[in-house]
Amino acid sequence: MKKANRESGRQGGAVSGRLAEAAHLQAIEGNPLSPDEFAMFEMFEREGWSPGKRRAHIARRFKSRGRVAAAE
């Protein structure tokens, strides 16, 4: 296996581990992620979206559902 592939494999494992941990904490707090939400966060990591792009996407999703996202 080439070094670049080994590095991305390790990083991908860390990312999915962090995502699983975050999802678990959400569930403990009584606000579990839906399968669609979990897939959305996986996509963000896989495609390397910036935090600003992620926030804008989530705000659009809330707005399209008739909800208002909290302002920072």
Secondary structure, 3 states (H helix, E strand, C coil): CCHHHHHHHHHHHHHHHHHHHHHHHHHHCCCCCCHHHHHHHHHHHHHCCCHHHHHHHHHHHHHHCCCCCCCC
